[in-house]
Amino acid sequence: MLKSEQRERERREQEKRKRPAKRLKTGERDLTQQELLEEAKLTEQENIDYRNRVLSMEEQKKKIKEVVTIQGPVISYRSKDGQTTITFHQYPEILANKHPNPEPTLHEICPISGLPAKYKDPKTGTPYATIEAFKIIRAQALEKEAAAYSAKINELTIELQEGKKKKQNLVSQENLLGG
């Protein structure tokens, strides 16, 4: 029984915290029935005035509202009850203004296989049709690069040799003059 009494006390304390008692301020008195009715009439009149202002503002908004007309081709989309409808308005005008189809593009031909090329090598820009053709194109590109490097190496070697000869000539001239 001790626990139940303690629970009762806790419940009463919680209820007191939830609902604070109404206290009249000092000098404040309860209004009479007549005074309450007069106050209700004033509140009613204020509410009616407010409602009339809101209604007049809504009427003004309706008058100001512009009607937007759409000119030109329109595509409307409606979905209802799981069915979707797409409507093209002024569609014949769209067809009349349509440009003729451009000439079909000619497919490039793979230089290795002779087939229409589906791909282009990003490094060389050469069109190719098969993986074998791609490998051959890359091998040729490597050969060209190797030849270019070889030519550059030969050029630099010749310059280096000429530089060595000039240096030897200068050293031998200094030896003759200085010695």
C-alpha positions as CSV (number, residue, x, y, z in Angstrom):
1,M,0.0,0.0,0.0
2,L,2.9,2.3,0.5
3,K,3.7,2.4,-3.2
4,S,0.1,3.1,-4.2
5,E,-0.1,6.0,-1.8
6,Q,3.2,7.4,-3.2
7,R,1.9,7.1,-6.7
8,E,-1.3,8.9,-5.8
9,R,0.7,11.8,-4.3
10,E,2.8,12.0,-7.4
11,R,-0.3,12.1,-9.7
12,R,-1.8,14.9,-7.6
13,E,1.4,16.9,-7.7
14,Q,1.6,16.5,-11.5
15,E,-2.0,17.6,-12.0
16,K,-1.3,20.7,-9.8
17,R,1.7,21.5,-12.1
18,K,-0.3,21.1,-15.2
19,R,-3.3,23.2,-14.3
20,P,-2.4,26.3,-12.3
21,A,-5.3,27.6,-10.3
22,K,-7.1,30.7,-11.6
23,R,-6.4,33.6,-9.5
24,L,-8.1,36.9,-9.7
25,K,-5.9,39.9,-9.7
26,T,-6.5,42.3,-6.9
27,G,-9.1,44.8,-7.8
28,E,-10.4,42.7,-10.7
29,R,-14.1,41.5,-10.5
30,D,-16.2,39.1,-12.5
31,L,-18.2,40.6,-15.3
32,T,-22.0,40.6,-15.1
33,Q,-24.1,38.9,-17.7
34,Q,-25.0,42.2,-19.3
35,E,-21.4,43.3,-19.5
36,L,-20.4,39.9,-21.1
37,L,-23.2,40.4,-23.8
38,E,-22.0,43.9,-24.6
39,E,-18.4,42.7,-25.0
40,A,-19.6,39.8,-27.2
41,K,-21.5,42.4,-29.5
42,L,-18.3,44.4,-29.8
43,T,-16.3,41.3,-30.7
44,E,-18.9,40.2,-33.2
45,Q,-18.8,43.7,-34.9
46,E,-15.0,43.6,-35.1
47,N,-15.1,40.1,-36.7
48,I,-17.7,41.2,-39.3
49,D,-15.6,44.3,-40.2
50,Y,-12.5,42.1,-40.6
51,R,-14.3,39.5,-42.7
52,N,-15.6,42.3,-45.0
53,R,-12.1,43.7,-45.5
54,V,-10.7,40.3,-46.4
55,L,-13.5,39.7,-48.9
56,S,-13.0,43.1,-50.5
57,M,-9.3,42.4,-50.9
58,E,-10.0,39.0,-52.5
59,E,-12.4,40.7,-54.9
60,Q,-9.7,43.2,-55.9
61,K,-7.2,40.4,-56.5
62,K,-9.7,38.7,-58.8
63,K,-10.2,41.9,-60.8
64,I,-6.5,42.5,-61.1
65,K,-5.7,38.9,-62.2
66,E,-4.4,38.9,-65.8
67,V,-5.4,36.3,-68.3
68,V,-2.3,34.8,-69.8
69,T,-2.7,33.6,-73.4
70,I,-0.1,31.3,-74.9
71,Q,0.9,31.8,-78.4
72,G,2.6,29.3,-80.6
73,P,2.9,25.6,-80.3
74,V,2.0,24.0,-77.0
75,I,2.5,20.6,-75.6
76,S,0.1,19.8,-72.8
77,Y,0.6,16.9,-70.4
78,R,-2.1,15.4,-68.2
79,S,-2.1,12.4,-66.0
80,K,-5.3,11.1,-64.5
81,D,-6.3,7.7,-63.0
82,G,-3.0,6.1,-64.1
83,Q,-3.4,7.3,-67.7
84,T,-1.1,9.9,-69.2
85,T,-2.1,12.0,-72.2
86,I,0.2,14.3,-74.2
87,T,-1.4,16.7,-76.6
88,F,0.3,18.7,-79.3
89,H,-1.5,22.0,-80.1
90,Q,-0.8,23.7,-83.4
91,Y,1.2,20.7,-84.5
92,P,0.6,21.3,-88.3
93,E,2.3,24.7,-87.9
94,I,5.3,23.0,-86.4
95,L,5.6,20.7,-89.4
96,A,5.2,23.5,-91.8
97,N,8.2,25.4,-90.2
98,K,10.3,22.3,-89.9
99,H,13.6,22.4,-91.9
100,P,14.3,19.6,-94.3
101,N,16.5,16.8,-93.1
102,P,20.2,17.5,-93.5
103,E,22.1,15.3,-95.9
104,P,23.1,12.0,-94.2
105,T,26.7,12.0,-93.1
106,L,29.0,9.7,-94.9
107,H,30.7,7.2,-92.7
108,E,34.4,7.3,-92.7
109,I,36.2,4.2,-93.9
110,C,38.8,2.4,-91.9
111,P,42.2,2.7,-93.8
112,I,43.2,-0.8,-92.5
113,S,40.2,-3.0,-93.1
114,G,38.2,-0.9,-95.6
115,L,35.0,-1.3,-93.5
116,P,32.9,1.6,-92.3
117,A,34.6,3.1,-89.3
118,K,32.7,3.0,-86.0
119,Y,35.5,4.5,-83.9
120,K,38.3,7.0,-83.9
121,D,41.7,6.7,-82.3
122,P,41.9,9.6,-79.8
123,K,45.7,9.9,-80.2
124,T,45.9,10.0,-84.0
125,G,42.4,10.8,-85.0
126,T,42.4,7.9,-87.5
127,P,39.1,6.1,-88.0
128,Y,39.0,2.4,-87.4
129,A,36.4,-0.5,-87.5
130,T,38.0,-3.4,-85.5
131,I,40.3,-3.9,-82.6
132,E,42.9,-5.4,-85.0
133,A,42.9,-2.2,-87.1
134,F,43.3,-0.2,-83.9
135,K,46.3,-2.2,-82.9
136,I,47.9,-1.7,-86.4
137,I,47.2,2.1,-86.3
138,R,48.8,2.4,-82.9
139,A,51.8,0.3,-84.0
140,Q,52.2,2.6,-87.0
141,A,51.9,5.7,-84.8
142,L,54.6,4.3,-82.5
143,E,56.9,3.6,-85.5
144,K,56.4,7.2,-86.7
145,E,57.2,8.5,-83.2
146,A,60.3,6.3,-83.0
147,A,61.5,7.6,-86.4
148,A,60.9,11.2,-85.3
149,Y,62.8,10.6,-82.0
150,S,65.6,8.8,-83.9
151,A,65.9,11.8,-86.4
152,K,66.0,14.2,-83.4
153,I,68.7,12.1,-81.7
154,N,70.8,12.1,-84.9
155,E,70.4,15.8,-85.2
156,L,71.5,16.4,-81.6
157,T,74.4,14.0,-82.0
158,I,75.7,15.9,-85.0
159,E,75.4,19.2,-83.2
160,L,77.2,17.7,-80.2
161,Q,80.0,16.4,-82.4
162,E,80.3,19.8,-84.2
163,G,80.5,21.5,-80.7
164,K,83.3,19.1,-79.7
165,K,85.2,19.8,-82.9
166,K,84.9,23.6,-82.3
167,K,86.1,23.2,-78.7
168,Q,89.1,21.1,-79.8
169,N,89.9,23.7,-82.4
170,L,89.8,26.5,-79.8
171,V,91.9,24.5,-77.4
172,S,94.5,23.8,-80.1
173,Q,94.5,27.5,-81.1
174,E,95.1,28.5,-77.5
175,N,97.9,26.0,-77.2
176,L,99.6,27.4,-80.3
177,L,99.1,31.0,-79.3
178,G,99.8,30.5,-75.6
179,G,102.6,28.1,-75.9
